[in-house]
Amino acid sequence: MTELYLAESLQEISPELVMEAFLPLRRKKSRNWLAFAACFTLVTFCSFTLSNLGMGGASMGADSAAPGMESVTESIMDGAESDSDYVDSSSSLPYVILDDRPRGLVSFDLQEMYDRSDAVVIGHYSTAFDTLTEDGVTLHLYEFCVEDQVKGSAAGTITVRLPVLREISGTIKEENYRFSMPETTFFDPTEDGKVMLFLQDCGNGVYRKAQEPFTISIGAEGKVELRSNLLLPYEEREALSTIEVQLESGHTLVYTDNTLLRYNGSGFSGQHINDILEILGSDLRILY
């Protein structure tokens, strides 16, 4: 007897398949055609019934899934993974810290700069001669040769201490961190020639900046330029303000010191030094 077979998962039943299955019957005597017709009718009926139940080949295309498969497909399309393949993607996300704590006084007003200072002097820097660390801050000590006094009693050679590096530490997500970051307001003071400094007296001939900005560069023919990283283009300030650190857990810590980013100051560059001295009420005049 000829064996009728169905395609895999009953998905490929067709009249052609039925004809192939009963081809030997057609080669026998006509009395067998009755049996052939009966079987053909039965198989066609079964195919039609299975199709209506959602099990036929035409209903199992790419746009149709077996019961319970729709949610799995949607989850995969949404990026979800099975429990066995789950990866904690949060481990790849950086920790972000925006440090908005104020770090000293800031003013772009010339009179305020003057009023906040114990000493306002004109002169030039020598190279840094020493380094010390106080409260996690690394300082460079510079000799400064005073040529003219505008305010205060600083004279001769004084020491100006400038922060160049500071230690950052804390805890985030129960993980401790500690690293060193360049001081965002620091620039090499020896790049300028003659300057006017606004200083605070620390005693024993040592001074520090009274505020930020604290330096006026005096160029050719007495033209001045207010010097501060606060006046750099935003992209440069942003680069100076941000540091990335790899933690032991594998996380990346992105730390931003907001000191340079919170201000949009404007200087008084282009004026003559004698105009600045007049504004400050000084009788000093510099000849060029």
Residue frames relative to the residue before (quaternion, step in Angstrom):
aa qw qx qy qz dx dy dz
M 1.0000 0.0000 0.0000 0.0000 0.00 0.00 0.00
T 0.4803 -0.6713 0.4803 0.2966 3.58 -0.97 0.86
E 0.3182 -0.7583 0.5436 0.1682 3.61 -0.96 0.97
L 0.2754 -0.7486 0.5827 0.1554 3.58 -0.81 1.00
Y 0.0506 -0.7951 0.6037 0.0300 3.61 -0.83 0.93
L 0.3126 -0.7262 0.5819 0.1905 3.52 -1.19 0.61
A 0.5580 -0.5992 0.4471 0.3603 3.57 -1.14 0.57
E 0.7112 -0.4643 0.3120 0.4258 3.54 -1.32 0.34
S 0.8527 0.0424 -0.1013 0.5107 3.55 -0.93 1.09
L 0.5300 -0.6588 0.3970 0.3572 3.59 1.19 0.56
Q 0.4361 0.7386 -0.4179 0.2994 3.57 1.13 0.61
E 0.7733 0.3828 -0.1787 0.4728 3.60 1.13 -0.38
I 0.2764 0.7634 -0.5348 0.2340 3.64 1.07 0.59
S 0.1400 0.7786 -0.5978 0.1301 3.60 -0.83 0.98
P 0.6456 -0.5123 0.3776 0.4221 3.62 -1.18 0.36
E 0.6153 0.5531 -0.3590 0.4319 3.60 1.02 -0.71
L 0.6440 0.5210 -0.3192 0.4603 3.56 1.03 -0.83
V 0.6460 0.5192 -0.3184 0.4602 3.55 1.00 -0.83
M 0.6457 0.5177 -0.3180 0.4625 3.59 0.96 -0.87
E 0.6477 0.5113 -0.3257 0.4615 3.59 1.03 -0.78
A 0.6564 0.5282 -0.3147 0.4371 3.56 1.00 -0.80
F 0.7858 0.3185 -0.1663 0.5035 3.56 1.00 -0.78
L 0.2748 0.7939 -0.5010 0.2082 3.57 1.24 0.35
P 0.6425 0.5205 -0.3569 0.4347 3.68 0.88 -0.71
L 0.6170 0.5574 -0.3629 0.4206 3.60 1.04 -0.62
R 0.6402 0.5397 -0.3315 0.4348 3.56 1.05 -0.71
R 0.6585 0.5140 -0.3019 0.4594 3.57 1.19 -0.47
K 0.6028 0.5399 -0.3710 0.4555 3.60 1.27 -0.13
K 0.7368 -0.3997 0.2889 0.4624 3.57 -1.29 -0.12
S 0.6987 -0.5101 0.3201 0.3862 3.53 -1.25 0.51
R 0.5789 0.5932 -0.3928 0.3984 3.59 1.13 -0.52
N 0.6340 0.5318 -0.3432 0.4443 3.56 1.21 -0.42
W 0.5393 0.6430 -0.4017 0.3665 3.57 1.20 -0.37
L 0.5846 0.5706 -0.3810 0.4330 3.58 1.11 -0.52
A 0.6526 0.5001 -0.3010 0.4831 3.53 1.02 -0.91
F 0.6221 0.5492 -0.3303 0.4497 3.56 1.03 -0.83
A 0.6742 0.5013 -0.2983 0.4530 3.56 0.90 -0.98
A 0.6487 0.5206 -0.3190 0.4542 3.58 0.98 -0.82
C 0.6751 0.4869 -0.2935 0.4701 3.59 0.90 -0.91
F 0.6280 0.5433 -0.3396 0.4418 3.56 1.00 -0.86
T 0.6509 0.5203 -0.3065 0.4601 3.55 1.01 -0.93
L 0.6515 0.5288 -0.3071 0.4491 3.59 0.97 -0.89
V 0.6933 0.4735 -0.2859 0.4619 3.57 0.83 -0.98
T 0.6316 0.5277 -0.3374 0.4569 3.59 1.01 -0.76
F 0.6324 0.5298 -0.3202 0.4657 3.56 1.05 -0.83
C 0.6531 0.5106 -0.3101 0.4655 3.60 0.96 -0.88
S 0.6455 0.5266 -0.3200 0.4512 3.55 0.96 -0.87
F 0.6578 0.5149 -0.3026 0.4591 3.54 0.97 -0.92
T 0.6554 0.5205 -0.3016 0.4566 3.59 0.99 -0.88
L 0.6676 0.4987 -0.2999 0.4644 3.60 0.91 -0.93
S 0.6233 0.5463 -0.3406 0.4439 3.56 1.04 -0.76
N 0.6783 0.4900 -0.2914 0.4635 3.57 0.97 -0.88
L 0.6540 0.5002 -0.3075 0.4770 3.58 1.19 -0.48
G 0.5621 -0.6195 0.3947 0.3800 3.64 1.22 -0.01
M 0.6092 0.5786 -0.3579 0.4073 3.63 1.20 0.24
G 0.5319 0.6397 -0.4144 0.3689 3.57 1.23 -0.08
G 0.6686 -0.5329 0.3402 0.3914 3.59 -1.25 0.45
A 0.6524 0.5370 -0.3368 0.4154 3.60 0.95 -0.76
S 0.7210 0.4317 -0.2490 0.4815 3.60 1.14 -0.57
M 0.6598 0.5029 -0.3140 0.4617 3.66 1.17 0.10
G 0.2921 0.7755 -0.5098 0.2310 3.54 1.05 0.73
A 0.7806 -0.3604 0.2432 0.4490 3.55 -1.37 -0.21
D 0.7019 0.4705 -0.2738 0.4593 3.59 1.13 -0.60
S 0.7263 0.3535 -0.2322 0.5419 3.60 1.24 0.05
A 0.0911 -0.7999 0.5929 0.0185 3.55 -0.98 0.87
A 0.6145 -0.5456 0.4227 0.3821 3.50 -1.26 0.43
P 0.6687 -0.4986 0.3497 0.4266 3.60 -1.20 0.50
G 0.7911 0.2846 -0.2308 0.4898 3.57 -0.95 0.97
M 0.6198 0.5705 -0.3495 0.4101 3.63 1.17 -0.25
E 0.5413 0.6493 -0.4121 0.3401 3.58 1.12 -0.56
S 0.6872 0.4868 -0.2946 0.4517 3.61 0.84 -0.97
V 0.6218 0.5359 -0.3471 0.4535 3.60 1.01 -0.71
T 0.6637 0.5057 -0.3047 0.4594 3.56 0.92 -0.92
E 0.6601 0.5030 -0.3159 0.4598 3.58 0.91 -0.86
S 0.6386 0.5282 -0.3333 0.4496 3.58 1.00 -0.78
I 0.6553 0.5018 -0.3136 0.4694 3.57 0.95 -0.83
M 0.6588 0.5073 -0.3131 0.4589 3.57 0.95 -0.86
D 0.6776 0.4782 -0.2865 0.4798 3.58 1.13 -0.64
G 0.6043 -0.5973 0.3439 0.3998 3.59 1.25 0.01
A 0.4876 0.6576 -0.4495 0.3575 3.59 1.21 0.03
E 0.2343 -0.7649 0.5863 0.1278 3.53 -1.18 0.58
S 0.6051 -0.5353 0.4247 0.4085 3.54 -1.25 0.27
D 0.6759 -0.5078 0.3388 0.4129 3.55 -1.24 0.44
S 0.6721 0.5184 -0.3115 0.4271 3.59 0.93 -0.80
D 0.7399 0.3793 -0.2173 0.5113 3.60 1.17 -0.57
Y 0.4067 0.7495 -0.4604 0.2469 3.58 1.24 0.02
V 0.0873 -0.7690 0.6329 0.0222 3.52 -1.01 0.97
D 0.4180 -0.7031 0.5155 0.2551 3.57 -0.85 0.96
S 0.2382 -0.8192 0.5071 0.1226 3.54 -0.05 1.30
S 0.5324 0.6385 -0.4149 0.3698 3.60 1.17 -0.35
S 0.5737 0.6007 -0.3870 0.4004 3.60 1.16 -0.46
S 0.6857 0.4652 -0.2878 0.4802 3.59 1.20 -0.38
L 0.5752 0.5863 -0.3827 0.4230 3.59 1.26 -0.11
P 0.4198 -0.7224 0.4818 0.2642 3.61 -0.85 0.88
Y 0.4164 -0.6163 0.5888 0.3164 3.51 -1.31 0.40
V 0.1381 -0.7986 0.5836 0.0508 3.58 -0.89 0.91
I 0.0253 -0.7882 0.6146 -0.0204 3.55 -0.81 1.06
L 0.1059 -0.7578 0.6419 0.0492 3.55 -0.88 1.01
D 0.1741 -0.8025 0.5675 0.0603 3.55 -0.36 1.29
D 0.0651 -0.8443 0.5312 -0.0284 3.54 -0.26 1.32
R 0.3746 0.7397 -0.4862 0.2757 3.57 1.21 0.30
P 0.4589 -0.6802 0.4865 0.3001 3.62 -0.86 0.84
R 0.1520 -0.7879 0.5930 0.0666 3.57 -1.04 0.80
G 0.8209 -0.1255 0.0348 0.5560 3.53 0.37 1.24
L 0.6458 -0.5387 0.3990 0.3654 3.50 -1.38 0.14
V 0.0947 -0.7745 0.6240 0.0432 3.53 -1.18 0.70
S 0.2181 0.7468 -0.6113 0.1447 3.55 -0.98 0.91
F 0.2487 -0.7574 0.5870 0.1414 3.52 -1.12 0.77
D 0.5052 0.6320 -0.4178 0.4132 3.53 1.30 0.25
L 0.4786 -0.7177 0.4309 0.2648 3.56 -0.63 1.16
Q 0.6684 0.4970 -0.3157 0.4545 3.59 0.92 -0.84
E 0.6389 0.5097 -0.3320 0.4710 3.61 1.00 -0.74
M 0.6117 0.5433 -0.3470 0.4585 3.58 1.00 -0.77
Y 0.6665 0.5041 -0.2862 0.4687 3.56 0.96 -0.90
D 0.6900 0.4978 -0.2894 0.4386 3.59 0.82 -1.00
R 0.6846 0.4941 -0.2861 0.4532 3.61 1.04 -0.68
S 0.6562 0.5541 -0.2927 0.4203 3.58 1.22 -0.33
D 0.3873 -0.6760 0.5748 0.2503 3.52 -1.21 0.66
A 0.7968 0.0795 -0.0157 0.5987 3.54 1.12 -0.69
V 0.0475 -0.7435 0.6664 0.0305 3.53 -1.10 0.85
V 0.0424 0.8303 -0.5441 0.1132 3.53 -0.45 1.27
I 0.2626 -0.7211 0.6186 0.1685 3.52 -1.33 0.45
G 0.3343 0.7253 -0.5455 0.2543 3.58 -0.88 0.95
H 0.4260 -0.6811 0.5181 0.2937 3.56 -1.15 -0.65
Y 0.5070 -0.6556 0.4854 0.2784 3.54 -1.24 0.61
S 0.2464 -0.6538 0.6775 0.2297 3.46 -1.47 0.32
T 0.6784 -0.4671 0.3405 0.4535 3.60 -1.22 -0.01
A 0.6202 -0.5303 0.4214 0.3958 3.55 -1.30 0.38
F 0.1908 -0.8176 0.5369 0.0829 3.58 -0.86 0.92
D 0.8090 0.0762 -0.0461 0.5810 3.61 1.18 -0.20
T 0.2108 -0.7470 0.6187 0.1214 3.53 -1.38 0.35
L 0.0454 0.7813 -0.6222 0.0211 3.56 -1.03 0.74
T 0.2879 -0.7442 0.5809 0.1605 3.54 -1.31 0.40
E 0.0249 0.7841 -0.6177 0.0559 3.54 -0.90 1.01
D 0.8536 -0.0526 0.0081 0.5182 3.56 -0.80 1.06
G 0.7356 -0.4398 0.2300 0.4611 3.56 0.93 0.92
V 0.6308 0.4998 -0.3380 0.4880 3.59 1.28 0.14
T 0.2598 -0.7515 0.5891 0.1435 3.56 -0.88 1.01
L 0.1103 -0.8119 0.5732 0.0083 3.55 -0.79 1.10
H 0.2588 -0.7113 0.6282 0.1801 3.53 -1.18 0.68
L 0.2571 -0.7552 0.5872 0.1366 3.55 -1.02 0.87
Y 0.0930 -0.8037 0.5877 0.0040 3.55 -0.75 1.10
E 0.3693 -0.6635 0.5937 0.2663 3.52 -1.17 0.61
F 0.0692 -0.7872 0.6125 0.0202 3.53 -0.98 0.87
C 0.2604 -0.7777 0.5598 0.1188 3.52 -0.77 1.10
V 0.2588 -0.7895 0.5434 0.1205 3.56 -0.46 1.25
E 0.1718 -0.7923 0.5814 0.0679 3.56 -0.79 1.08
D 0.7975 0.0185 0.0152 0.6028 3.57 1.05 -0.79
Q 0.2899 -0.7402 0.5847 0.1617 3.53 -1.15 0.78
V 0.1776 -0.7713 0.6040 0.0936 3.55 -0.94 0.95
K 0.7751 -0.0410 0.0504 0.6284 3.55 1.15 -0.72
G 0.7791 0.3269 -0.2400 0.4781 3.57 -1.06 0.72
S 0.5430 -0.6528 0.4528 0.2720 3.51 -1.38 0.02
A 0.3579 0.7376 -0.5078 0.2646 3.62 1.18 0.19
A 0.1004 0.7966 -0.5841 0.1193 3.55 -0.83 1.04
G 0.7631 0.3477 -0.2624 0.4775 3.54 -1.28 0.34
T 0.7048 -0.3804 0.3347 0.4965 3.56 -0.93 -0.98
I 0.0651 -0.7955 0.6024 -0.0021 3.55 -0.70 1.10
T 0.4082 -0.6777 0.5483 0.2711 3.57 -1.32 0.19
V 0.1117 -0.7750 0.6208 0.0399 3.55 -0.90 1.04
R 0.1733 -0.7959 0.5760 0.0690 3.55 -0.69 1.11
L 0.0529 -0.8103 0.5830 -0.0262 3.54 -0.79 1.09
P 0.4169 -0.7011 0.5150 0.2635 3.63 -0.87 0.89
V 0.1048 -0.8160 0.5677 0.0284 3.56 -0.90 0.97
L 0.7957 0.0757 -0.0009 0.6010 3.58 1.18 -0.55
R 0.0016 0.8050 -0.5932 -0.0095 3.56 -1.03 0.68
E 0.4472 -0.6949 0.5072 0.2447 3.51 -1.16 0.67
I 0.1617 -0.7686 0.6155 0.0654 3.54 -0.95 0.99
S 0.1123 0.7920 -0.5929 0.0925 3.57 -0.86 0.92
G 0.2395 0.7618 -0.5790 0.1644 3.52 -1.23 0.48
T 0.4089 -0.6736 0.5524 0.2719 3.54 -1.31 -0.34
I 0.0431 0.7750 -0.6289 0.0441 3.53 -1.02 0.89
K 0.8324 0.0017 -0.0614 0.5508 3.56 -0.82 1.05
E 0.6600 -0.5358 0.2784 0.4470 3.56 1.04 0.96
E 0.6088 0.5104 -0.3740 0.4786 3.60 1.18 0.45
N 0.3619 -0.7389 0.5324 0.1988 3.56 -0.85 1.03
Y 0.0453 -0.7800 0.6230 0.0370 3.55 -1.16 0.63
R 0.0352 0.7718 -0.6337 0.0391 3.54 -1.22 0.62
F 0.2145 0.7641 -0.5844 0.1690 3.57 -0.77 1.01
S 0.4158 -0.6846 0.5377 0.2632 3.56 -1.30 0.27
M 0.1013 -0.7929 0.6006 0.0179 3.54 -1.04 0.85
P 0.5032 -0.6382 0.4818 0.3277 3.60 -0.94 0.82
E 0.5242 -0.6264 0.4770 0.3246 3.56 -1.05 0.76
T 0.4406 -0.7522 0.4246 0.2442 3.56 -0.57 1.18
T 0.7050 0.4680 -0.2734 0.4573 3.60 1.08 -0.61
F 0.5563 0.6502 -0.3836 0.3472 3.60 1.25 -0.22
F 0.0864 0.7260 -0.6818 0.0228 3.51 -1.20 0.75
D 0.6112 -0.5771 0.3892 0.3766 3.56 -1.14 0.60
P 0.3046 -0.7968 0.4873 0.1868 3.62 -0.35 1.15
T 0.6043 0.5823 -0.3603 0.4073 3.59 1.17 -0.44
E 0.4983 0.6491 -0.4357 0.3749 3.60 1.27 -0.09
D 0.6879 0.4406 -0.2730 0.5081 3.59 1.15 -0.56
G 0.4563 -0.6480 0.5301 0.3014 3.52 -1.27 0.40
K 0.8193 -0.0118 0.0588 0.5703 3.53 -0.35 -1.27
V 0.0007 0.8057 -0.5905 0.0462 3.57 -0.92 0.95
M 0.2958 -0.6769 0.6317 0.2352 3.49 -1.40 0.26
L 0.1286 -0.8089 0.5725 0.0382 3.58 -0.78 1.07
F 0.2320 -0.7281 0.6322 0.1279 3.52 -1.22 0.75
L 0.0086 0.8695 -0.4811 0.1111 3.55 -0.14 1.38
Q 0.3013 -0.6960 0.6225 0.1933 3.47 -1.41 0.41
D 0.4207 -0.7318 0.4886 0.2209 3.56 -0.89 1.00
C 0.1821 -0.7890 0.5815 0.0792 3.59 -0.78 1.09
G 0.5749 -0.5890 0.3771 0.4247 3.58 1.29 -0.14
N 0.8370 0.2082 -0.1696 0.4768 3.53 -1.28 0.52
G 0.6992 -0.5003 0.2766 0.4293 3.56 0.97 0.83
V 0.5855 0.5501 -0.3752 0.4624 3.59 1.28 0.31
Y 0.0646 -0.8013 0.5946 -0.0116 3.55 -0.96 0.96
R 0.1324 -0.7504 0.6387 0.1069 3.49 -1.33 0.42
K 0.6598 -0.5048 0.3522 0.4311 3.57 -1.21 0.30
A 0.4493 -0.7065 0.4850 0.2526 3.56 -0.98 0.88
Q 0.7733 -0.0919 0.1016 0.6191 3.55 1.14 -0.64
E 0.3827 -0.6726 0.5596 0.2968 3.57 -1.28 -0.29
P 0.5046 -0.2658 -0.8035 0.1708 1.62 -1.48 2.06
F 0.1799 -0.7871 0.5800 0.1081 3.56 -1.25 0.38
T 0.7013 0.4417 -0.2506 0.5003 3.60 1.26 0.03
I 0.0618 -0.7440 0.6642 0.0383 3.54 -1.06 0.90
S 0.2619 -0.7679 0.5681 0.1377 3.55 -0.65 1.11
I 0.2029 -0.7764 0.5896 0.0920 3.57 -0.92 0.96
G 0.1520 -0.8405 0.5186 0.0385 3.54 -0.36 1.26
A 0.8009 -0.2588 0.2160 0.4948 3.50 -1.30 -0.47
E 0.8489 0.1195 -0.1321 0.4977 3.52 -1.09 0.86
G 0.6584 -0.5720 0.2999 0.3865 3.58 1.18 0.57
K 0.4183 0.6930 -0.4839 0.3326 3.61 1.22 0.24
V 0.2522 -0.8034 0.5277 0.1118 3.58 -0.87 0.95
E 0.0957 -0.7582 0.6417 0.0648 3.50 -1.34 0.46
L 0.3564 -0.7105 0.5663 0.2180 3.56 -0.81 1.02
R 0.1737 -0.8211 0.5415 0.0481 3.58 -0.62 1.18
S 0.3411 0.7064 -0.5687 0.2474 3.56 -0.74 1.09
N 0.5097 -0.6275 0.4937 0.3204 3.55 -1.13 0.66
L 0.5284 0.6267 -0.4032 0.4069 3.58 1.26 -0.28
L 0.7033 0.4624 -0.2534 0.4769 3.56 1.20 -0.47
L 0.4523 0.6834 -0.4562 0.3467 3.59 1.25 0.10
P 0.6261 -0.4958 0.4144 0.4364 3.61 -1.23 0.27
Y 0.6536 -0.5633 0.3349 0.3786 3.55 -1.09 0.74
E 0.6423 0.5395 -0.3376 0.4271 3.60 0.92 -0.85
E 0.6665 0.4887 -0.3020 0.4752 3.59 1.01 -0.77
R 0.6363 0.5157 -0.3272 0.4714 3.57 1.02 -0.76
E 0.6413 0.5279 -0.3212 0.4548 3.56 1.01 -0.82
A 0.6478 0.5165 -0.3162 0.4623 3.58 0.99 -0.83
L 0.6706 0.4920 -0.2956 0.4699 3.60 1.00 -0.78
S 0.7154 0.5076 -0.2419 0.4147 3.56 1.11 -0.74
T 0.7478 0.4019 -0.1954 0.4910 3.60 1.17 -0.45
I 0.0029 -0.7786 0.6271 -0.0229 3.53 -1.06 0.86
E 0.2366 -0.7545 0.5969 0.1360 3.57 -1.10 0.75
V 0.0685 -0.7998 0.5961 -0.0174 3.55 -0.88 1.03
Q 0.3199 -0.7334 0.5678 0.1933 3.57 -0.97 0.87
L 0.2591 -0.7818 0.5524 0.1285 3.57 -0.70 1.12
E 0.6746 -0.5163 0.3459 0.3984 3.57 -1.25 0.39
S 0.6407 0.5389 -0.3220 0.4421 3.57 1.12 -0.63
G 0.5755 -0.5779 0.3878 0.4294 3.57 1.23 -0.32
H 0.5356 0.6128 -0.4100 0.4117 3.56 1.24 -0.24
T 0.3393 -0.6860 0.6006 0.2316 3.53 -1.31 0.44
L 0.1980 -0.7612 0.6089 0.1033 3.55 -0.91 0.98
V 0.1204 -0.7703 0.6245 0.0454 3.56 -0.77 1.09
Y 0.0509 -0.8211 0.5672 -0.0393 3.55 -0.38 1.31
T 0.0544 -0.7969 0.6016 0.0006 3.56 -0.88 1.00
D 0.2395 -0.7309 0.6258 0.1298 3.52 -0.89 1.05
N 0.2985 -0.8204 0.4686 0.1349 3.55 -0.44 1.24
T 0.3386 0.7795 -0.4803 0.2169 3.59 1.27 0.07
L 0.7520 0.4020 -0.2187 0.4745 3.57 0.79 -1.01
L 0.6975 0.5223 -0.2636 0.4137 3.58 1.15 -0.58
R 0.6454 0.5562 -0.3325 0.4045 3.58 1.14 -0.43
Y 0.7287 0.4076 -0.2361 0.4971 3.59 1.23 -0.32
N 0.1010 -0.7338 0.6666 0.0841 3.51 -1.26 0.60
G 0.0233 0.8551 -0.5138 0.0661 3.53 0.42 1.28
S 0.1935 -0.7386 0.6275 0.1522 3.50 -1.31 0.26
G 0.3533 -0.7600 0.5126 0.1865 3.52 -0.93 0.88
F 0.4243 -0.6599 0.5427 0.3000 3.53 -1.32 -0.21
S 0.1712 0.8194 -0.5237 0.1584 3.53 1.06 0.84
G 0.7046 0.4676 -0.3478 0.4048 3.53 -1.25 0.56
Q 0.5905 0.5610 -0.3780 0.4402 3.57 1.22 -0.31
H 0.5144 -0.6124 0.4924 0.3434 3.55 -1.28 0.20
I 0.5998 -0.5956 0.3967 0.3579 3.56 -1.05 0.75
N 0.6448 0.5215 -0.3382 0.4448 3.60 1.03 -0.67
D 0.5961 0.5365 -0.3612 0.4758 3.60 1.17 -0.51
I 0.6278 0.5240 -0.3246 0.4753 3.58 1.07 -0.78
L 0.6619 0.5090 -0.3046 0.4582 3.57 0.92 -0.88
E 0.6388 0.5221 -0.3237 0.4632 3.56 1.03 -0.73
I 0.6300 0.5296 -0.3307 0.4618 3.58 0.99 -0.85
L 0.7050 0.4569 -0.2520 0.4803 3.58 1.02 -0.84
G 0.5095 -0.6826 0.4028 0.3350 3.58 1.26 0.05
S 0.4581 0.6808 -0.4529 0.3487 3.59 1.18 0.43
D 0.4104 -0.6977 0.5349 0.2423 3.54 -1.15 0.75
L 0.4871 0.6761 -0.4284 0.3495 3.57 1.29 -0.16
R 0.0134 0.7654 -0.6434 -0.0051 3.57 -1.06 0.76
I 0.2584 -0.7699 0.5703 0.1237 3.54 -1.00 0.91
L 0.3041 -0.7720 0.5396 0.1428 3.54 -0.80 1.08
Y 0.0668 -0.7773 0.6253 0.0210 3.57 -1.07 0.83
